[in-house]
Amino acid sequence: MKASQRLLVKKSVNPANFNKGGLEKTLSAFSLTMMGVGAIVGSGIFITPGIIAAKYAGPAAMLSFVIAAVVCSLAALCYAEFSSTIPLAGSCLYLRLYTVFGEFLAWILGWSLISEYLFAVSSVAVSWSSYFQNLMSGFGLKLPTFLTAAAGTAGVSGAGFNLIAFVVVLAVSLLLVGGLQESTRVNSIMVIVKILVIVLFIGVAIFFVKPANYHPFMPHGVSGLVKGASLAFYAYIGFDAVSTASEEVKNPKRNMPIGIVGSLVVASILYVAMAAVLVGVVHYSKLNVGDPVAYALAVIHQNWAAGIVSLGAVVGMTTVLIVMLYGGTRLLFAISRDGLLPKVFRTVSPHTKVPVKSTWIFGIIASVFAAVIPLDKIAELVNIGTLFAFAMVSIGVVFLRRHETLQQINSSFKVPFYPVLPVVSFLACVYLMLNLQAFTWHMFGIWLVIGIVIYFAYSYRHSRIRAGLRAKESKS
């Protein structure tokens, strides 16, 4: 086999294995919508509206969220076709791309998704720190600024180390190492708490809106609006949780698109309403802070509400930290199981059945990033990795339809207007990527180079699929 063919070696697909998990089809369109709202309405709603308004779109930040939602909807429909065509229980996007594109491109995608989870944990931890400090200040407790903000954050000069963000990631890692599992009831409670906090803010702050704050509406023009949409994409990370549930959905051909689009519509309404009220209460130029919602309430002297919002934000973001850190470690586990990463990442504790070493390695790296990198930089690093992954998913649908084995499978859901919609989704993701800052591209380029070096230095030689091919070739 030629070297180029070895790079593109693919996982085999056996449709007979698709339903061996015995998962019951119980999810309705409403269930999927609620699942999506719970996943989407997380830390982003408490972080990104302020950053987008202050640095890019001004009062037009609300429109940036609309643009990001449209792009997410296109990518989500492509994701849904992947999920319904290869509905392997417990599988992930990395595994599906391994089947369609081959090992090397699957590795690049997996490496990009690792950056998404890693920087998502870090960015949420930074905002968690800001809202937690608001709670502490209510009790008269305050840490020095250089211990609560990274170097480069507005108002912080010289060295900085966000101690609270560092500690909270390690604390969540400790919980996961102990085998912590969230129940559906707890997740539902958290979703309700987050939504009530958002509604509380809107209900209180709307009476303090000043029409003058909406002028100029787009201070940086269309360019700022699109750049804001590129960052707003961060707020929607988590919507793909809906499309991964295809194996457990009743009538997926109907309910999958309803659940995907429905959850994005509900979340978008909340995001747009939050952004509209936020920039109406406080001039957009003053919102580049880690806790813009609590800050706005403090400006209008509604400190009682600011305390409740901070508590709700901390509770909501804690669950996001758990889910994202959990997802990152399980992605490492899946890649390691294919031999592309050292076995330390797939070593499971015999007592807790948790990949302990992988969890600690991932958690420590994320905690350091949270402590030293400013929030706006981390948020963009999350976006570029995710947009890259969704671009590959979108264009991957075209190749999915041409896969010899998969052509024989009756997919539960097909992307409409094929191949136009997948191509438009791909181009939209690429366009948003191109509107991210040069710093983001430099860091992403460095990240990819590191990943490519690891692949050729370790993964290529230790791949389990390639080892099987070598064994067959030696026998023949």
N, C-alpha and C positions, 0 to 999 in steps of 0.2 A: 504493500500500500504506500502511495506517495505521501510525502510529508504534509502537503496541503490537504490531502484527504484525511490524514490522521487528526489534523486540527479541527475538522468539521465532522468527526465521528459523532453519530447521533444515538440517543437512547432508543431502544426498540419500543414499539407500542403494541400492546396486546389488549384489545377491547374486552376480552374475557375477564380481565382483572379490574375493570372499572367499577363494578358494583359489589366486589367482594367484601367491602367494608360493612355492608348490610345497613346503611344509613336510611332511616325512615324519612319519607318525603312528607314533611309537616309544615313547611314554611309557606305562608301566603304572601300576597303582594304587600299587605299591611305589615306583616312581620318583617319583611325585607326592608320596607321603608323605615321602620323604627330602628332596625339594626344599623341602617345607613346613617340616620340622624345621630344615633349614639356614637358612631365612629367619626363622623365628620365634625360635629359640634364639640370640639375639644379645646385644646389650648389656643389654637389659632385665632379664635374669636376674641380672646382676651389680649392678644399680642399684635397681630398684623394690621388691624385697621389704623392704629396710630402710626406705625412705621410707614405704611403705604401713603397715608395722607401727608405726613411730614416730609418725606424724602422724594416722593414721586408724583402722585396724582392730585394732591390737595383735596378739596371737598369732593372731587370726582372719584374718590376711592371707592365709593359705592358701586360705580360702573366697572371698576377693575375687578370686583368680585363677580359681577355678572359675566364678564368675558372669561374669567377663569372657570366659572361653572360650566359654560358652554363647551370649552375645551375638555374639561373633565368628563362631561357627558359623552362626548365622542369617543374618548379613550375608554370609558367604562363599558360602552357597548361592544367595543372590540375585545375587551377583557372578558366580557360575558360569553362571547363565542368561544374563546379559548377554554373557559371553564366548563362549558356545556359539551364541548367536543372531547376534551380530555379530563373528565370529572374524577380525578384520582383523589381519594380522601386523604387529607393531610398534605397534599402536594402544594407547590407554590409556583409562582411565575417562572422562577429559575428552571424548575423541572420541565415545564411546558416548552420553554424556549430551547432547552436541551434536546427535546424531541424534534422540534421543527428546524432550528438553525444549526444545531451541532454544538460540540463541547466548547470551543473557543469563544464563540459569541455568547453562549450561555454563561460562561465564566465572567465575561465582561459585564453582562447584565447583572449577574449575582453580585459582582464586586461593586457595581453602581448602587444596587439595592442595599448593600451593607452600609454604604455612605449615607443613604436615605435614613435608615434606622439609627445609625450612629449619631448623625447630626440632629435628627429629630429629637432624640433623647436629650442631647445637649441643649438644644434651643428651648425645649419645654422646661428643662431644669432652671435655665436662666430666668424665664418668666415666673416660674414657681417661686424662685428666690425673691423676686420683686414683690409679688403679692404677699408672700410670707412676711417680708419686712414691714408691709403695711399693717399686718395683724400685730406684729411685735411692737410697732410704734404706738398702737392703741393702748398698750400696757406700759408705755414709757421706756421701752427697751430699744436700743439702736446700736448696731455695730459700726465700726469705722468704714468709711466709703471704700477704702482700698481693699477691704475684705468682703465687699458685697457687689463689686462690679469688676468686669474684666478690663484690662488695659485697652484703651481705645474707645471705651464707651463714653458717651457725651457726659462731660463734667468730671471725667476721671483722667488725670494726667499721670504719666510715669507708669510704674508697675502696678498691676492690679490682679487680684485673685478672688473670684467669687466663691467664698467659702461655703455659703449656704447651698449653692447649686452643686458644688462638689460633694457635699455631704449627703444631699437628698438622693443623688444617683447611687451612691454607695449603699444607702439605706434600702433603696428599692432592690438593688442587687442582692442584698442580704435576705430580703423577703423571698425573692425568687429562688435563691439557693436552698431555702428551707422548704421548698415545694409548695409555695402559696398558690392557690387556685381561686379565681374569682367565680362566683356563682352568677347565674342569670339574674337573680333577684337583686344582688348588689349592683350589677351593671345598670339595671333598670332604675334603681334609686339614684345612681350617679347621674344618669341622663336627665331625670326629672329635676334634680338639684341644679344642674347646669342651665337647663332651659328656664327655670324659675328665676335664677340669678340674672339671666339675660333680659327677661321680661321685666324684672324689677328695675334694672338700670334704665331701660327704655321708658318705662312708666314714670320714673322719677325725673330723669334728665330732660325729657321732651318739653317740659314746662320752662326750661331755662335756655332753649335754643334761641340764638340770635341770628336773624337772617343775614346780617352783615358778614358773618363768618363764612358764608357760602361764596363770597366774592374775593378774588376771581375763582371761578368754578374749576378751571383746568389751568393752573398757573404755569405748568410745564408742557402744555399742549397735549396732542395725541401721543407723542413719544412718552411723556410721563405716565399717561393713562395705561399704555401697553406695558411699560416697565412695572407699573403697579400691579397689573394683572399677572405678570411673571412671578411676583412675590406673593400675590394673593393665592396662587396655586398651593402654597404651603398650607393654607387654612383648610384645604379640601383633602389633604392627605388622609387616607383612611376610608374613602368612598369605595375602594376596591374590595373591602370586606364583604360588600353585598354580592359582587360577582363571584366570589370564591365559594358561595353557599349553594351553587347550582345543583349539586347532587341531592340536596335535601329540600328542594323546592317543588311544590305541587304545581303542575302545569308551567314549567319554566319558560316555555316559549312566550307565554303571556305575562307571567308574573315577574320574570327577571327584568325586562325593560321598565315595567311599572315601578318596581322597587328601586332600581337604579336612578331613574329620572325623578321619581317622587321624593326620594331622600335628598337629592341634590336641590330640588325646588324648595323644599322646606328649609334646608340649611341655608340656601342662598337668601331666602326672605329674611332669616335671622341675621345673617351677615350684613346684608344691605341696610336693614333697619338699624343695626348697631353702628355701622359706619356713618350713616346719615345723621343720626342723633349726636354721635361723638364729635364730628367736625362742626356741628351746629352749636354745640356747647362751648368747645374750646377751639381757638384758632389753630388751623392745621399745623402751623410752624412750631407749635409747642408740644406736639404729640409724640415725638421721638423718644419715648421712655419705655421701660419694661413693663409698666402696669398702666397703660393709657386709660382704661375704664375707671379704675380706682382714682387715678389722678384727676380725671374730669369731675368726678363726684366731689373730690376734695376742693376743686376750684369753685364749685357752686355751693360749697359749705354744707354738703349733705354727707357729713362724716359717718353718720349712723348707717347709711346705705353703702358707703365705701367699705366699711368693715364687713358687711354681709357679702358684698361682691368679692372681696378679697378671700373670705372664707370659702365661698362657693367656687371661686377660681382654683384655690389650692386643692380642694376636694376633687374637682373635675380633672385637674392636671395630674394629680397623683395617679388616677386610673390610666391616663394616657401614657404616663411614664412606664407603668407596669406593662401595658400592652406592647408599646414600642420596644422596650428593652427585651421583653419576652420574644417578640417577633425577630429581633436581630439575632439573638442567641440561637433560635431554632433555624434560622437561615444558615448560620454558620454550621450548625449540626448537619443540615441536609447536604451542604456542599462538601463537608468533611466526609460524609458517608460515601460520597462518590470518589473519594480519594484525592480530591483537589486541594484540600487543606489538611494539615497534620491531624492525627487521630486524637490529639488532646481536645479538639473541639467537639468530638463525638463521644468522648468518655462520659458515661452516665454513672452517677452515684448509685450504688446498690441499695441504699437506704431511702433516699428521697426520689429516685428515678429522674433526677434533674442533671443536665450537663453542667456540673458545678464549675469546673475550670473555665469552660467557655463563657459562662455567665460573669465570672469575676474578671476575666480578661476584657470582655466587651464593656462591662460596667466601669472599670478603672479608666479605660481609654476615653469613654464618653464623659466621665466626671472631670477629667483633665481638660478636655475641650470646652466643657461648660464653664470651667473656672477661668479660662484665659482668653477665649474668643468672644468678641462683642456679639450681641444678639442678632443684629441685622445681617452680619456676615454669615453666622451659622444658618439663619433662615434661608438665605440664598443657596447655601451649599446643600441643604435639604432639597430645595426645588430642582436644581440642575440634575441631581441623581435620579429623582423621581420622573422628571420630564423626559430624560433619556430613556428610562425604562418603559414609560408609556409610549414613546415614539417607536420603540422596538416592538412593543405589543401591537400597535396599530398596523405597522407595515407587515408584522408577522402574520396577520390574518390572511393576507394575500398568499403567503407561502403555505399557510395552514390548509387552505382550500385545494392546494396543488399536491399536498402530501399523499403519496400513493395509498398508504394504509388508511389514513384519515378520510379520504374521499369516500370510503365505503361505510363510514359511520354517519348515522342520521343525527346530526347535532340538534340539541333541543332548542337552540337559539341561533339565528343567523343575523349578522349585521345587515341592516337594510341599506339599499342603494350601493351595494357592492359593485365594483371596487372603489367607487368615488369616496364614500364616507371614510373607510380606513385610510386612504391616501390624504384626505383633507385633515383627518385627525393627526396623522404623522407630520404633515406640514405645519399644522397649528402648534404642535408641541415643539418642533424645531424653531419656529418663529419666536415663541416665548423664551426658549433657551437663548436665542441670539440677543434678546433684550436684557439679559442679566449682565451684571457688571463684569469688567475685565478681571477683577480680583477673583470672582467666582470661577471664571473659565480657567484662570491660571491654576487655582487650587484643584479644580476638577481634572485638569490635564495632569497635574502631579499625581493625583489619586489614581488615574488610569495607568500612568507609567509604572507606578508601584505595583498595581495589579498585574500588569503584563510581565514585569520582572518576576513576580512570585509565580505566575503561571509557568513560564519557561524554566525557572530555576527549580520548581518543586512539582506543580500540578501535572505538567505534561508527563513527567516520569512516573508519577504515582497514581495516575488515573486508573480506576478499576476497570472501566470499559476497555481502555487501551491495553491493559494487562491481559484481558480476556482475548483480545484480538491477537496479541503477540503469542499467546498460548496456542491459538488455533493455527497460526502461521507456522509455528515451530513443528506442530504435528503433521502439517501437510508438506 
